[in-house]
Amino acid sequence: MSELSILPPTPNFTNPFATYWIDAWQRSILYLDVMKRRGAQYEEQAARTAPHVLDYATELVCDGRSLARPVNYGLVRIVPPADVVIDPLKRPFVVVDPRAGHGPGIGGFKADSEIGVAMKAGHSCYFVGFLPEPVPGQTIEDIVYAEATFLETVIERHPQADGKPCVVGNCQAGWSVMMLAALRPELFGPIIISGTPLSYWAGVEGQYPMRYSGGLLGGSWLTALTGDLGAGKFDGAWLVQNFENQNPANTLWSKQYNLYSKIDTEAERYLGFERWWGGHVTLNAEEMQFIVDELFVGNRLAAGEIRTSDGTAIDLRNIRSPIVVFCSKGDNVTPPQQALDWILDLYDSVDEIRSLGQTIVYTVHEKIGHLGIFVSASVARKEHDEFASNIDLIDVLPPGLYEAVLEPRGEAIDHPELVGGEWIMRCETRTLDDIRAFGGNDIEDERRFAAAARLSEVNLANYRLFAQPAVRAAATPPVAEAMRHLHPLRLSYELFGSKNPWLAWVEDAAEFVRINRLPVEPDNPFLAFQEQLSNQIVDGLEHWRRLSEKVAEETFLAVYGAAPLQAALGIDQDTSRPLRKAPKSLLSGALLETRIAALKEKIAQGGTLEALARSLLFVGMVRGRADERGFEAIRRIRRSHAGAGQLTLAGFKALMREQYFLLLIDEAEALEAIPTLLPADIGERRKAFEILRDVLESSGALEDAAAERLERVAELFNIGTEEVDSNPTPGAANKSARVRSVS
């Protein structure tokens, strides 16, 4: 090819337009080259049997296709890099990737990822992924039980681990993990659900319009039609398309313009992400129908209305492991209301959460988007790193509702030697009002969504009766395959692939451009005009998005808020009671009373460890928070104290929870029993008290009510108040010496 076809004659480098024009032309060639590489990458991924984007070596542990109820899922072990040291005593992490249109691997596609930070913290890691094509006939229930088999396998492989596996469920994988945890709670350590919708109707008017989509489309009949047109398969590219429709400015312009304008530096990052973004997978039509009917439109999970094939109700209140909810205000797919309002659906108060022995921790990012929750390096280095580093702290928290607050470590904190990373995590107690403060549906909104769900059932029944037989007869497997290839998202990759003869010249042209690259100066006025034009395009698309969202919301509210439609669909018009609430069980109340009676008999039982735990909780409860520094101090005591060192983490957790419940049941009697638990020797009591104070003051000096409670404990230990006040907060070295003397 002639050079003249790529570059104009020698430009006048003093002319701003000429220098801009040569740069713009070169960027266009390089942009086409990246698109061609993107197409080749897409073809390479599509040709692989098990395509994924994991940045780590793996070894297959369990193939779901070999199970009694076969599925296209599999369990692999992540092979740690040479510079990573794994502690066999630490609980393993199991990351479950979402099957929501894309292929697997996003939880570990770079070092700063969920898998990367977990291994950095010394944990063995496993990954649950899937193949592009489903096993014929597999259902969501089959996948849930396959994940149970995977967890059983992980537990068997780590008999020395101090705790059950921590399971991370991203987006769609989060609700399947929660369903399994409700059915098989004994398999789980802490559960981390990131960007996971569990309350599908929830939201705030004027924001997060994706929740209206089901009603505006007339319900799930369109899902059934799409599955039938796919000859029994639902094309995941449609799910990706729905996601892209939420941000037309980025989809139609910003993503590609960002590559074009930064072509010299952005290509590899862009291709790395597109390798995952273009890996579309399929689901069985039955799987997708369940997801839409039971979850997205029906919103039945949090209400306890989903049942397994044998009739077992899936009640999220059966979960016994701590649940960590990570969401973001910038996420328009899973906003905080959809991530958190299931708590309001299930519980009437925090006391009810405590009575069931449940621990729920949430953290809300201020601005990160949905994908950023899983792929952002900054999120991995902060939130996910802190979760991995402090997973044992989360596991032993007393039952209740907490918010995880992360603050920079800084240089002026108390006891920095107790902090392992760049952030300090503390879990602060919260109430249900804190969840309500994010906003949510009122009773009128609930009735609107209930009407949409009821109309969906009617429309689906009509489709199945009148149209489905004809559609299934016409949509043969070859027709369905051709339609999948013609999907706009797939075409956007395939048009730039190796089958396009019109792009054969691009590779050589791009190489010539790279050798003769003449980037424009940053202060070029035409470059500034380009940026201004781009901003105007983005503003126009954003205006279009806001207008269409406003119209969609007003249409939904008007149509499904109409009293005649609601009456015709049988929606209860009584606004004095909740429309939808998870049912209560009288058996749970009876079991709770039996448990309380059994615990009361243990108030005067135990020794120094029980007295220390009870005292620690008594003082700490009034502070309303648990700090990672305090837990690290406890961890050191547990490792050094003769009695505590014999406890497993599960035993230590049981000890702390038992003492916590004793204080809740009868605080006065529990405190009065402390002297009977302590050794008779005053010197031993003093050493035990000093250890207690060190732990309490590890995250800062005690003030007000907490200081008063410590004085009360000093009296119970038979330690004078003046001795408590006169002793300064000791350093780490003195603390270690006292721990050794007690042990």
RABEL-V702709 format. One record per residue. N is the residue number from 1. D_CENTER is the distance of its C-alpha to the mean C-alpha in whole Angstrom. Layout:
BEGIN
[[N & D_CENTER] [N & D_CENTER]]
END
This chain:
BEGIN
[[1 & 51] [2 & 53] [3 & 52] [4 & 53] [5 & 51] [6 & 48] [7 & 49] [8 & 52] [9 & 55] [10 & 55] [11 & 53] [12 & 55] [13 & 52] [14 & 53] [15 & 53] [16 & 49] [17 & 49] [18 & 50] [19 & 47] [20 & 45] [21 & 46] [22 & 46] [23 & 42] [24 & 41] [25 & 43] [26 & 41] [27 & 38] [28 & 38] [29 & 39] [30 & 37] [31 & 34] [32 & 36] [33 & 36] [34 & 32] [35 & 32] [36 & 34] [37 & 32] [38 & 29] [39 & 31] [40 & 32] [41 & 28] [42 & 27] [43 & 30] [44 & 30] [45 & 26] [46 & 27] [47 & 30] [48 & 28] [49 & 28] [50 & 24] [51 & 23] [52 & 20] [53 & 19] [54 & 18] [55 & 20] [56 & 21] [57 & 24] [58 & 23] [59 & 25] [60 & 24] [61 & 24] [62 & 24] [63 & 25] [64 & 23] [65 & 27] [66 & 29] [67 & 27] [68 & 30] [69 & 27] [70 & 26] [71 & 23] [72 & 22] [73 & 20] [74 & 20] [75 & 19] [76 & 20] [77 & 21] [78 & 20] [79 & 23] [80 & 23] [81 & 25] [82 & 28] [83 & 27] [84 & 24] [85 & 26] [86 & 24] [87 & 25] [88 & 25] [89 & 25] [90 & 22] [91 & 19] [92 & 18] [93 & 14] [94 & 13] [95 & 10] [96 & 10] [97 & 10] [98 & 10] [99 & 14] [100 & 14] [101 & 17] [102 & 17] [103 & 17] [104 & 15] [105 & 15] [106 & 12] [107 & 10] [108 & 14] [109 & 16] [110 & 17] [111 & 18] [112 & 16] [113 & 13] [114 & 10] [115 & 13] [116 & 16] [117 & 15] [118 & 14] [119 & 18] [120 & 19] [121 & 19] [122 & 21] [123 & 19] [124 & 19] [125 & 17] [126 & 17] [127 & 15] [128 & 15] [129 & 16] [130 & 19] [131 & 22] [132 & 23] [133 & 25] [134 & 24] [135 & 26] [136 & 29] [137 & 28] [138 & 25] [139 & 23] [140 & 19] [141 & 21] [142 & 22] [143 & 19] [144 & 18] [145 & 21] [146 & 20] [147 & 17] [148 & 19] [149 & 22] [150 & 20] [151 & 18] [152 & 22] [153 & 23] [154 & 21] [155 & 22] [156 & 26] [157 & 25] [158 & 25] [159 & 27] [160 & 27] [161 & 24] [162 & 23] [163 & 21] [164 & 19] [165 & 16] [166 & 13] [167 & 10] [168 & 7] [169 & 6] [170 & 5] [171 & 6] [172 & 9] [173 & 9] [174 & 7] [175 & 10] [176 & 12] [177 & 11] [178 & 11] [179 & 15] [180 & 16] [181 & 15] [182 & 17] [183 & 20] [184 & 20] [185 & 19] [186 & 21] [187 & 19] [188 & 16] [189 & 15] [190 & 12] [191 & 9] [192 & 6] [193 & 3] [194 & 1] [195 & 4] [196 & 6] [197 & 9] [198 & 11] [199 & 14] [200 & 15] [201 & 19] [202 & 17] [203 & 18] [204 & 21] [205 & 24] [206 & 24] [207 & 21] [208 & 18] [209 & 21] [210 & 19] [211 & 19] [212 & 23] [213 & 23] [214 & 23] [215 & 26] [216 & 28] [217 & 28] [218 & 30] [219 & 27] [220 & 26] [221 & 29] [222 & 28] [223 & 26] [224 & 28] [225 & 31] [226 & 28] [227 & 28] [228 & 32] [229 & 32] [230 & 30] [231 & 33] [232 & 30] [233 & 27] [234 & 25] [235 & 24] [236 & 20] [237 & 22] [238 & 22] [239 & 19] [240 & 18] [241 & 22] [242 & 20] [243 & 17] [244 & 20] [245 & 22] [246 & 20] [247 & 21] [248 & 25] [249 & 26] [250 & 23] [251 & 24] [252 & 28] [253 & 28] [254 & 26] [255 & 24] [256 & 28] [257 & 30] [258 & 28] [259 & 28] [260 & 32] [261 & 33] [262 & 31] [263 & 32] [264 & 34] [265 & 30] [266 & 27] [267 & 28] [268 & 26] [269 & 23] [270 & 24] [271 & 25] [272 & 22] [273 & 19] [274 & 21] [275 & 22] [276 & 18] [277 & 19] [278 & 22] [279 & 21] [280 & 21] [281 & 21] [282 & 22] [283 & 22] [284 & 24] [285 & 26] [286 & 25] [287 & 21] [288 & 21] [289 & 23] [290 & 21] [291 & 18] [292 & 20] [293 & 23] [294 & 20] [295 & 17] [296 & 18] [297 & 21] [298 & 22] [299 & 19] [300 & 20] [301 & 17] [302 & 17] [303 & 21] [304 & 21] [305 & 23] [306 & 22] [307 & 24] [308 & 24] [309 & 27] [310 & 29] [311 & 29] [312 & 26] [313 & 24] [314 & 20] [315 & 20] [316 & 17] [317 & 19] [318 & 20] [319 & 17] [320 & 18] [321 & 16] [322 & 14] [323 & 10] [324 & 8] [325 & 6] [326 & 5] [327 & 7] [328 & 10] [329 & 14] [330 & 14] [331 & 12] [332 & 14] [333 & 12] [334 & 10] [335 & 12] [336 & 11] [337 & 14] [338 & 12] [339 & 9] [340 & 12] [341 & 15] [342 & 15] [343 & 16] [344 & 19] [345 & 20] [346 & 20] [347 & 21] [348 & 24] [349 & 24] [350 & 22] [351 & 25] [352 & 24] [353 & 21] [354 & 23] [355 & 26] [356 & 23] [357 & 22] [358 & 18] [359 & 16] [360 & 13] [361 & 12] [362 & 10] [363 & 10] [364 & 11] [365 & 12] [366 & 15] [367 & 15] [368 & 13] [369 & 12] [370 & 10] [371 & 11] [372 & 11] [373 & 7] [374 & 8] [375 & 11] [376 & 13] [377 & 15] [378 & 15] [379 & 11] [380 & 12] [381 & 15] [382 & 14] [383 & 11] [384 & 10] [385 & 13] [386 & 14] [387 & 11] [388 & 13] [389 & 16] [390 & 16] [391 & 15] [392 & 18] [393 & 18] [394 & 15] [395 & 17] [396 & 20] [397 & 20] [398 & 22] [399 & 21] [400 & 20] [401 & 17] [402 & 16] [403 & 15] [404 & 14] [405 & 16] [406 & 17] [407 & 20] [408 & 22] [409 & 24] [410 & 27] [411 & 31] [412 & 32] [413 & 30] [414 & 31] [415 & 31] [416 & 29] [417 & 30] [418 & 27] [419 & 24] [420 & 23] [421 & 21] [422 & 21] [423 & 19] [424 & 20] [425 & 17] [426 & 19] [427 & 17] [428 & 20] [429 & 21] [430 & 20] [431 & 21] [432 & 20] [433 & 22] [434 & 20] [435 & 17] [436 & 20] [437 & 21] [438 & 18] [439 & 20] [440 & 20] [441 & 23] [442 & 26] [443 & 28] [444 & 30] [445 & 26] [446 & 25] [447 & 29] [448 & 28] [449 & 25] [450 & 27] [451 & 30] [452 & 28] [453 & 26] [454 & 30] [455 & 31] [456 & 29] [457 & 30] [458 & 34] [459 & 33] [460 & 32] [461 & 35] [462 & 37] [463 & 35] [464 & 36] [465 & 39] [466 & 41] [467 & 39] [468 & 37] [469 & 40] [470 & 41] [471 & 38] [472 & 37] [473 & 41] [474 & 40] [475 & 37] [476 & 38] [477 & 36] [478 & 38] [479 & 37] [480 & 34] [481 & 33] [482 & 35] [483 & 33] [484 & 30] [485 & 32] [486 & 33] [487 & 29] [488 & 29] [489 & 26] [490 & 28] [491 & 31] [492 & 30] [493 & 29] [494 & 32] [495 & 35] [496 & 34] [497 & 34] [498 & 37] [499 & 39] [500 & 40] [501 & 43] [502 & 43] [503 & 41] [504 & 43] [505 & 44] [506 & 41] [507 & 40] [508 & 44] [509 & 44] [510 & 41] [511 & 42] [512 & 45] [513 & 43] [514 & 41] [515 & 45] [516 & 46] [517 & 43] [518 & 44] [519 & 41] [520 & 42] [521 & 43] [522 & 40] [523 & 42] [524 & 44] [525 & 44] [526 & 44] [527 & 40] [528 & 40] [529 & 41] [530 & 38] [531 & 35] [532 & 37] [533 & 37] [534 & 33] [535 & 32] [536 & 35] [537 & 33] [538 & 29] [539 & 31] [540 & 33] [541 & 30] [542 & 27] [543 & 30] [544 & 30] [545 & 27] [546 & 27] [547 & 30] [548 & 29] [549 & 26] [550 & 29] [551 & 31] [552 & 28] [553 & 27] [554 & 31] [555 & 32] [556 & 29] [557 & 30] [558 & 34] [559 & 34] [560 & 31] [561 & 33] [562 & 36] [563 & 38] [564 & 40] [565 & 37] [566 & 35] [567 & 38] [568 & 39] [569 & 36] [570 & 36] [571 & 34] [572 & 35] [573 & 36] [574 & 36] [575 & 34] [576 & 35] [577 & 32] [578 & 29] [579 & 28] [580 & 25] [581 & 24] [582 & 23] [583 & 27] [584 & 28] [585 & 29] [586 & 33] [587 & 32] [588 & 29] [589 & 32] [590 & 34] [591 & 32] [592 & 31] [593 & 35] [594 & 36] [595 & 33] [596 & 34] [597 & 38] [598 & 37] [599 & 35] [600 & 38] [601 & 40] [602 & 38] [603 & 39] [604 & 42] [605 & 41] [606 & 39] [607 & 40] [608 & 39] [609 & 36] [610 & 35] [611 & 37] [612 & 35] [613 & 32] [614 & 33] [615 & 35] [616 & 31] [617 & 29] [618 & 32] [619 & 32] [620 & 29] [621 & 28] [622 & 30] [623 & 28] [624 & 25] [625 & 23] [626 & 22] [627 & 22] [628 & 21] [629 & 25] [630 & 26] [631 & 24] [632 & 25] [633 & 29] [634 & 28] [635 & 27] [636 & 30] [637 & 32] [638 & 31] [639 & 32] [640 & 35] [641 & 36] [642 & 38] [643 & 37] [644 & 33] [645 & 33] [646 & 34] [647 & 31] [648 & 28] [649 & 24] [650 & 24] [651 & 28] [652 & 27] [653 & 24] [654 & 27] [655 & 29] [656 & 27] [657 & 26] [658 & 30] [659 & 31] [660 & 29] [661 & 29] [662 & 33] [663 & 33] [664 & 31] [665 & 34] [666 & 37] [667 & 37] [668 & 40] [669 & 41] [670 & 38] [671 & 40] [672 & 43] [673 & 43] [674 & 41] [675 & 45] [676 & 45] [677 & 42] [678 & 44] [679 & 46] [680 & 50] [681 & 50] [682 & 50] [683 & 49] [684 & 46] [685 & 45] [686 & 45] [687 & 43] [688 & 40] [689 & 40] [690 & 40] [691 & 37] [692 & 35] [693 & 36] [694 & 35] [695 & 31] [696 & 31] [697 & 33] [698 & 30] [699 & 28] [700 & 31] [701 & 34] [702 & 34] [703 & 36] [704 & 37] [705 & 36] [706 & 34] [707 & 37] [708 & 39] [709 & 37] [710 & 38] [711 & 42] [712 & 42] [713 & 40] [714 & 43] [715 & 45] [716 & 44] [717 & 44] [718 & 48] [719 & 47] [720 & 49] [721 & 47] [722 & 49] [723 & 48] [724 & 44] [725 & 45] [726 & 47] [727 & 44] [728 & 42] [729 & 39] [730 & 39] [731 & 38] [732 & 36] [733 & 39] [734 & 41] [735 & 38] [736 & 38] [737 & 41] [738 & 41] [739 & 38] [740 & 41] [741 & 44] [742 & 42] [743 & 41]]
END
